[in-house]
Amino acid sequence: MLHPQNYRILVVDDNPDILFLLETVLTGEGYAVEVASNGRSALAKIATSRPDLVLLDVMMPGMDGYEVTQQLRQHPQLPAIPIILLTAYAEVDMVKGLDIGGDIFLRKPLDEAVLLARIRALLRFQDRIEGRK
C-alpha cells in the first residue's frame, strides 16, 4: 500500500497559481512537496535532494520542460526519477516529450483524480523497480 508521507514530489511550473494549486492538492494527500519556478532551479533542487517524482511544466521561459527532462535522463545518477509532463497548450509535441524520457503527459486543466492516480501508479511502479515496499 502506498503511503504518501513517504514520498517527495517536486513541482515545476512558471505559473505561481499552478504551483500553489498543485502544492495544495499534493500536501493535502500527504505528500512532501517542493516547488521550483523554472527549469534551472528544478535541476539544482534535484541535484541537492532527489525527489521521488517530478511534475514538470513543458512551456517555461528559459529552460523548458523538454530540456529539463533531457538533462535528467542524461544524468547517470538520476535516470529513474518518474516525470509527469504538464501543458496547457494544444500545439505541444506530446510524442517528443515521451520520446525524450517523460513517463506521462497530462493536459491542463488537470483532473485532480486522474493526476493523483497517475502519481500513485508511477510511485508503485518505481517502488517495484527499486525493491521498496
N, CA and C atoms as a LAMMPS dump frame, in Angstrom:
ITEM: TIMESTEP
0
ITEM: NUMBER OF ATOMS
399
ITEM: BOX BOUNDS ff ff ff
-5.0000000000000000e+02 5.0000000000000000e+02
-5.0000000000000000e+02 5.0000000000000000e+02
-5.0000000000000000e+02 5.0000000000000000e+02
ITEM: ATOMS id mol type element x y z
1 1 1 N 0.84 -1.188 0
2 1 2 C 0 0 0
3 1 3 C 0.881 1.246 0
4 2 1 N 0.498 2.22 -0.787
5 2 2 C 1.25 3.456 -0.942
6 2 3 C 0.942 4.413 0.207
7 3 1 N 1.981 4.913 0.862
8 3 2 C 1.827 5.889 1.941
9 3 3 C 2.424 7.215 1.468
10 4 1 N 1.576 8.176 1.101
11 4 2 C 2.061 9.438 0.524
12 4 3 C 3.138 10.14 1.35
13 5 1 N 3.059 10.04 2.675
14 5 2 C 4.026 10.744 3.508
15 5 3 C 5.448 10.225 3.299
16 6 1 N 5.61 9.088 2.635
17 6 2 C 6.935 8.531 2.365
18 6 3 C 7.537 9.04 1.058
19 7 1 N 6.841 9.93 0.367
20 7 2 C 7.29 10.366 -0.957
21 7 3 C 7.41 11.878 -1.052
22 8 1 N 8.443 12.303 -1.78
23 8 2 C 8.683 13.72 -2.031
24 8 3 C 8.484 14.001 -3.511
25 9 1 N 7.666 14.997 -3.807
26 9 2 C 7.364 15.368 -5.189
27 9 3 C 7.855 16.791 -5.44
28 10 1 N 8.557 16.967 -6.554
29 10 2 C 8.979 18.292 -6.993
30 10 3 C 8.021 18.761 -8.079
31 11 1 N 7.417 19.926 -7.864
32 11 2 C 6.507 20.534 -8.833
33 11 3 C 7.228 21.716 -9.477
34 12 1 N 7.273 21.72 -10.812
35 12 2 C 7.997 22.765 -11.54
36 12 3 C 7.036 23.437 -12.517
37 13 1 N 6.809 24.738 -12.314
38 13 2 C 5.922 25.499 -13.201
39 13 3 C 6.247 26.971 -13.03
40 14 1 N 6.216 27.726 -14.111
41 14 2 C 6.492 29.156 -14.028
42 14 3 C 5.274 29.961 -13.596
43 15 1 N 4.117 29.329 -13.509
44 15 2 C 2.891 29.995 -13.089
45 15 3 C 2.698 29.788 -11.576
46 16 1 N 2.773 30.861 -10.783
47 16 2 C 2.645 30.706 -9.33
48 16 3 C 1.289 30.144 -8.896
49 17 1 N 0.231 30.422 -9.658
50 17 2 C -1.084 29.878 -9.309
51 17 3 C -1.114 28.353 -9.455
52 18 1 N -0.493 27.845 -10.514
53 18 2 C -0.421 26.393 -10.72
54 18 3 C 0.44 25.758 -9.631
55 19 1 N 1.564 26.396 -9.312
56 19 2 C 2.42 25.875 -8.231
57 19 3 C 1.639 25.764 -6.93
58 20 1 N 0.914 26.823 -6.602
59 20 2 C 0.131 26.83 -5.361
60 20 3 C -0.944 25.746 -5.377
61 21 1 N -1.664 25.64 -6.494
62 21 2 C -2.726 24.644 -6.612
63 21 3 C -2.175 23.223 -6.451
64 22 1 N -1.128 22.905 -7.19
65 22 2 C -0.568 21.552 -7.125
66 22 3 C 0.03 21.262 -5.749
67 23 1 N 0.704 22.238 -5.182
68 23 2 C 1.262 22.052 -3.838
69 23 3 C 0.143 21.79 -2.826
70 24 1 N -0.946 22.524 -2.929
71 24 2 C -2.076 22.358 -2.022
72 24 3 C -2.709 20.972 -2.168
73 25 1 N -2.942 20.556 -3.401
74 25 2 C -3.547 19.245 -3.653
75 25 3 C -2.64 18.131 -3.131
76 26 1 N -1.364 18.209 -3.453
77 26 2 C -0.442 17.13 -3.084
78 26 3 C -0.165 17.076 -1.583
79 27 1 N -0.002 18.224 -0.952
80 27 2 C 0.206 18.201 0.501
81 27 3 C -1.071 17.742 1.204
82 28 1 N -2.226 18.071 0.633
83 28 2 C -3.491 17.592 1.176
84 28 3 C -3.604 16.073 1.14
85 29 1 N -2.918 15.447 0.191
86 29 2 C -2.888 13.987 0.091
87 29 3 C -1.813 13.373 0.981
88 30 1 N -0.958 14.233 1.547
89 30 2 C 0.077 13.736 2.448
90 30 3 C 1.482 13.701 1.875
91 31 1 N 1.659 14.086 0.615
92 31 2 C 2.99 14.095 0.011
93 31 3 C 3.818 15.262 0.537
94 32 1 N 5.117 15.063 0.612
95 32 2 C 6.038 16.163 0.863
96 32 3 C 6.265 16.825 -0.494
97 33 1 N 6.1 18.132 -0.568
98 33 2 C 6.161 18.832 -1.849
99 33 3 C 7.198 19.932 -1.792
100 34 1 N 7.975 19.995 -2.854
101 34 2 C 8.902 21.096 -3.053
102 34 3 C 8.524 21.726 -4.385
103 35 1 N 8.744 23.022 -4.536
104 35 2 C 8.378 23.7 -5.778
105 35 3 C 9.579 24.419 -6.367
106 36 1 N 9.53 24.565 -7.697
107 36 2 C 10.53 25.339 -8.433
108 36 3 C 9.792 26.095 -9.526
109 37 1 N 10.201 27.332 -9.769
110 37 2 C 9.5 28.163 -10.747
111 37 3 C 10.156 28.173 -12.122
112 38 1 N 11.26 27.421 -12.276
113 38 2 C 11.902 27.335 -13.592
114 38 3 C 12.777 26.082 -13.665
115 39 1 N 13.226 25.784 -14.864
116 39 2 C 14 24.575 -15.095
117 39 3 C 15.329 24.534 -14.384
118 40 1 N 16.045 25.638 -14.374
119 40 2 C 17.37 25.665 -13.72
120 40 3 C 17.242 25.43 -12.216
121 41 1 N 16.254 26.061 -11.621
122 41 2 C 16.013 25.868 -10.19
123 41 3 C 15.638 24.418 -9.911
124 42 1 N 14.842 23.823 -10.78
125 42 2 C 14.448 22.42 -10.611
126 42 3 C 15.669 21.509 -10.64
127 43 1 N 16.548 21.704 -11.622
128 43 2 C 17.747 20.87 -11.72
129 43 3 C 18.639 21.022 -10.494
130 44 1 N 18.747 22.254 -9.985
131 44 2 C 19.555 22.482 -8.784
132 44 3 C 18.951 21.753 -7.585
133 45 1 N 17.637 21.809 -7.436
134 45 2 C 16.979 21.132 -6.315
135 45 3 C 17.129 19.61 -6.426
136 46 1 N 17.01 19.102 -7.638
137 46 2 C 17.142 17.66 -7.843
138 46 3 C 18.566 17.204 -7.542
139 47 1 N 19.555 18.013 -7.921
140 47 2 C 20.953 17.666 -7.655
141 47 3 C 21.237 17.628 -6.155
142 48 1 N 20.556 18.48 -5.405
143 48 2 C 20.755 18.56 -3.964
144 48 3 C 20.027 17.446 -3.226
145 49 1 N 18.798 17.18 -3.641
146 49 2 C 17.974 16.193 -2.951
147 49 3 C 16.996 15.565 -3.944
148 50 1 N 17.26 14.343 -4.328
149 50 2 C 16.469 13.662 -5.358
150 50 3 C 15.022 13.451 -4.91
151 51 1 N 14.059 13.964 -5.693
152 51 2 C 12.656 13.691 -5.376
153 51 3 C 12.264 12.291 -5.856
154 52 1 N 11.12 11.826 -5.401
155 52 2 C 10.607 10.538 -5.851
156 52 3 C 9.87 10.652 -7.173
157 53 1 N 9.413 11.881 -7.501
158 53 2 C 8.659 12.115 -8.728
159 53 3 C 8.721 13.602 -9.049
160 54 1 N 8.679 13.933 -10.341
161 54 2 C 8.691 15.334 -10.78
162 54 3 C 7.453 15.604 -11.627
163 55 1 N 6.712 16.651 -11.267
164 55 2 C 5.631 17.194 -12.103
165 55 3 C 6.239 18.4 -12.799
166 56 1 N 6.293 18.371 -14.126
167 56 2 C 7.091 19.338 -14.861
168 56 3 C 6.303 19.993 -15.985
169 57 1 N 6.154 21.315 -15.905
170 57 2 C 5.504 22.077 -16.972
171 57 3 C 6.41 22.06 -18.2
172 58 1 N 5.819 21.902 -19.368
173 58 2 C 6.601 21.861 -20.604
174 58 3 C 6.991 23.262 -21.046
175 59 1 N 6.039 24.19 -21.064
176 59 2 C 6.288 25.524 -21.605
177 59 3 C 6.68 26.502 -20.504
178 60 1 N 7.997 26.704 -20.379
179 60 2 C 8.531 27.663 -19.417
180 60 3 C 9.577 28.5 -20.128
181 61 1 N 9.721 29.764 -19.737
182 61 2 C 10.765 30.592 -20.35
183 61 3 C 12.151 30.091 -19.937
184 62 1 N 13.125 30.362 -20.766
185 62 2 C 14.48 29.903 -20.467
186 62 3 C 14.605 28.435 -20.804
187 63 1 N 14.737 27.612 -19.799
188 63 2 C 14.862 26.172 -19.983
189 63 3 C 13.476 25.538 -19.893
190 64 1 N 13.006 24.979 -21.004
191 64 2 C 11.663 24.394 -20.988
192 64 3 C 11.677 22.978 -20.403
193 65 1 N 10.506 22.418 -20.251
194 65 2 C 10.381 21.096 -19.649
195 65 3 C 11.034 19.992 -20.458
196 66 1 N 11.083 20.15 -21.775
197 66 2 C 11.763 19.162 -22.607
198 66 3 C 13.253 19.109 -22.252
199 67 1 N 13.856 20.295 -22.144
200 67 2 C 15.291 20.356 -21.847
201 67 3 C 15.586 19.812 -20.449
202 68 1 N 14.729 20.138 -19.483
203 68 2 C 14.908 19.613 -18.128
204 68 3 C 14.831 18.084 -18.153
205 69 1 N 13.829 17.565 -18.839
206 69 2 C 13.658 16.109 -18.941
207 69 3 C 14.889 15.474 -19.571
208 70 1 N 15.344 16.047 -20.658
209 70 2 C 16.5 15.514 -21.353
210 70 3 C 17.735 15.504 -20.452
211 71 1 N 17.953 16.594 -19.73
212 71 2 C 19.109 16.649 -18.832
213 71 3 C 19.001 15.626 -17.706
214 72 1 N 17.798 15.458 -17.167
215 72 2 C 17.616 14.457 -16.111
216 72 3 C 17.89 13.053 -16.632
217 73 1 N 17.416 12.751 -17.826
218 73 2 C 17.598 11.411 -18.38
219 73 3 C 19.048 11.137 -18.776
220 74 1 N 19.813 12.184 -19.043
221 74 2 C 21.221 12.016 -19.396
222 74 3 C 22.129 11.963 -18.181
223 75 1 N 21.605 12.323 -17.012
224 75 2 C 22.399 12.32 -15.789
225 75 3 C 22.529 10.882 -15.296
226 76 1 N 23.741 10.362 -15.172
227 76 2 C 23.913 8.944 -14.834
228 76 3 C 23.382 8.545 -13.456
229 77 1 N 23.265 9.474 -12.531
230 77 2 C 22.773 9.167 -11.199
231 77 3 C 21.25 9.246 -11.084
232 78 1 N 20.577 9.819 -12.072
233 78 2 C 19.15 10.112 -11.943
234 78 3 C 18.251 9.546 -13.043
235 79 1 N 18.56 8.451 -13.685
236 79 2 C 17.734 8.046 -14.82
237 79 3 C 16.333 7.556 -14.446
238 80 1 N 16.103 7.206 -13.197
239 80 2 C 14.848 6.537 -12.868
240 80 3 C 13.793 7.422 -12.204
241 81 1 N 14.017 8.707 -12.068
242 81 2 C 13.008 9.568 -11.454
243 81 3 C 11.804 9.665 -12.394
244 82 1 N 10.613 9.275 -11.935
245 82 2 C 9.431 9.42 -12.788
246 82 3 C 9.129 10.895 -13.069
247 83 1 N 8.778 11.184 -14.318
248 83 2 C 8.476 12.554 -14.735
249 83 3 C 7.099 12.584 -15.388
250 84 1 N 6.23 13.446 -14.85
251 84 2 C 4.934 13.718 -15.472
252 84 3 C 5.023 15.098 -16.095
253 85 1 N 4.907 15.15 -17.413
254 85 2 C 4.937 16.415 -18.14
255 85 3 C 3.536 17.006 -18.194
256 86 1 N 3.456 18.322 -17.985
257 86 2 C 2.177 19.033 -17.956
258 86 3 C 2.18 20.162 -18.972
259 87 1 N 1.046 20.384 -19.629
260 87 2 C 0.945 21.516 -20.533
261 87 3 C -0.5 21.966 -20.687
262 88 1 N -0.648 23.252 -20.979
263 88 2 C -1.968 23.81 -21.276
264 88 3 C -2.103 24.065 -22.775
265 89 1 N -1.018 23.845 -23.515
266 89 2 C -1.003 24.199 -24.93
267 89 3 C -1.29 22.992 -25.816
268 90 1 N -2.2 23.156 -26.772
269 90 2 C -2.567 22.068 -27.675
270 90 3 C -1.442 21.745 -28.659
271 91 1 N -0.63 22.749 -29.001
272 91 2 C 0.398 22.542 -30.021
273 91 3 C 1.679 21.904 -29.487
274 92 1 N 1.732 21.619 -28.204
275 92 2 C 2.904 20.985 -27.622
276 92 3 C 3.034 19.564 -28.157
277 93 1 N 4.262 19.16 -28.437
278 93 2 C 4.541 17.857 -29.027
279 93 3 C 4.626 16.771 -27.95
280 94 1 N 3.514 16.073 -27.745
281 94 2 C 3.441 15.025 -26.738
282 94 3 C 4.41 13.885 -27.049
283 95 1 N 4.524 13.527 -28.307
284 95 2 C 5.417 12.436 -28.7
285 95 3 C 6.855 12.78 -28.348
286 96 1 N 7.267 14.008 -28.623
287 96 2 C 8.625 14.431 -28.289
288 96 3 C 8.869 14.292 -26.788
289 97 1 N 7.914 14.742 -25.977
290 97 2 C 8.069 14.677 -24.528
291 97 3 C 8.23 13.264 -24.023
292 98 1 N 7.48 12.344 -24.59
293 98 2 C 7.586 10.948 -24.182
294 98 3 C 8.863 10.313 -24.725
295 99 1 N 9.245 10.674 -25.947
296 99 2 C 10.449 10.104 -26.548
297 99 3 C 11.729 10.53 -25.837
298 100 1 N 11.757 11.718 -25.271
299 100 2 C 12.976 12.151 -24.578
300 100 3 C 13.028 11.695 -23.127
301 101 1 N 11.969 11.039 -22.658
302 101 2 C 12.053 10.447 -21.332
303 101 3 C 10.942 10.765 -20.367
304 102 1 N 9.957 11.565 -20.774
305 102 2 C 8.812 11.78 -19.894
306 102 3 C 8.031 10.473 -19.762
307 103 1 N 7.46 10.234 -18.606
308 103 2 C 6.727 8.989 -18.38
309 103 3 C 5.243 9.119 -18.72
310 104 1 N 4.681 10.276 -18.425
311 104 2 C 3.265 10.532 -18.672
312 104 3 C 3.131 11.979 -19.114
313 105 1 N 2.182 12.24 -19.993
314 105 2 C 1.911 13.597 -20.461
315 105 3 C 0.461 13.913 -20.118
316 106 1 N 0.225 14.978 -19.346
317 106 2 C -1.136 15.386 -18.981
318 106 3 C -1.388 16.817 -19.436
319 107 1 N -2.607 17.068 -19.862
320 107 2 C -3.003 18.416 -20.297
321 107 3 C -3.716 19.152 -19.169
322 108 1 N -3.433 20.442 -19.087
323 108 2 C -4.121 21.321 -18.154
324 108 3 C -5.379 21.827 -18.847
325 109 1 N -6.447 22.11 -18.15
326 109 2 C -6.567 21.976 -16.697
327 109 3 C -6.569 20.495 -16.298
328 110 1 N -5.932 20.231 -15.195
329 110 2 C -5.755 18.857 -14.733
330 110 3 C -6.994 18.344 -14.016
331 111 1 N -7.304 17.097 -14.261
332 111 2 C -8.322 16.403 -13.49
333 111 3 C -7.599 15.867 -12.258
334 112 1 N -7.957 16.39 -11.097
335 112 2 C -7.256 16.058 -9.856
336 112 3 C -7.217 14.552 -9.594
337 113 1 N -8.323 13.869 -9.783
338 113 2 C -8.382 12.424 -9.531
339 113 3 C -7.441 11.664 -10.468
340 114 1 N -7.411 12.061 -11.733
341 114 2 C -6.527 11.405 -12.704
342 114 3 C -5.07 11.673 -12.36
343 115 1 N -4.755 12.924 -12.039
344 115 2 C -3.391 13.265 -11.657
345 115 3 C -2.926 12.424 -10.47
346 116 1 N -3.734 12.356 -9.432
347 116 2 C -3.345 11.594 -8.235
348 116 3 C -3.22 10.104 -8.542
349 117 1 N -4.088 9.576 -9.389
350 117 2 C -3.998 8.168 -9.77
351 117 3 C -2.719 7.897 -10.554
352 118 1 N -2.361 8.793 -11.448
353 118 2 C -1.119 8.64 -12.229
354 118 3 C 0.101 8.701 -11.311
355 119 1 N 0.077 9.615 -10.363
356 119 2 C 1.186 9.718 -9.407
357 119 3 C 1.32 8.412 -8.629
358 120 1 N 0.217 7.917 -8.096
359 120 2 C 0.26 6.654 -7.335
360 120 3 C 0.787 5.508 -8.198
361 121 1 N 0.33 5.433 -9.444
362 121 2 C 0.764 4.354 -10.336
363 121 3 C 2.271 4.422 -10.591
364 122 1 N 2.778 5.617 -10.87
365 122 2 C 4.213 5.751 -11.122
366 122 3 C 5.036 5.437 -9.872
367 123 1 N 4.574 5.891 -8.722
368 123 2 C 5.312 5.613 -7.484
369 123 3 C 5.302 4.121 -7.153
370 124 1 N 4.171 3.45 -7.368
371 124 2 C 4.121 1.994 -7.138
372 124 3 C 5.092 1.275 -8.071
373 125 1 N 5.099 1.662 -9.324
374 125 2 C 5.997 1.06 -10.303
375 125 3 C 7.454 1.306 -9.908
376 126 1 N 7.757 2.537 -9.519
377 126 2 C 9.119 2.895 -9.099
378 126 3 C 9.534 2.067 -7.887
379 127 1 N 8.629 1.885 -6.95
380 127 2 C 8.921 1.07 -5.766
381 127 3 C 9.261 -0.365 -6.156
382 128 1 N 8.52 -0.92 -7.104
383 128 2 C 8.803 -2.293 -7.55
384 128 3 C 10.18 -2.375 -8.196
385 129 1 N 10.525 -1.391 -9.001
386 129 2 C 11.833 -1.377 -9.671
387 129 3 C 12.956 -1.293 -8.633
388 130 1 N 12.772 -0.436 -7.641
389 130 2 C 13.826 -0.215 -6.65
390 130 3 C 13.764 -1.201 -5.503
391 131 1 N 12.757 -2.087 -5.511
392 131 2 C 12.659 -3.097 -4.451
393 131 3 C 12.156 -2.561 -3.137
394 132 1 N 11.515 -1.387 -3.173
395 132 2 C 10.916 -0.828 -1.956
396 132 3 C 9.498 -1.353 -1.812
397 133 1 N 8.976 -1.258 -0.609
398 133 2 C 7.583 -1.658 -0.374
399 133 3 C 6.734 -0.456 -0.146
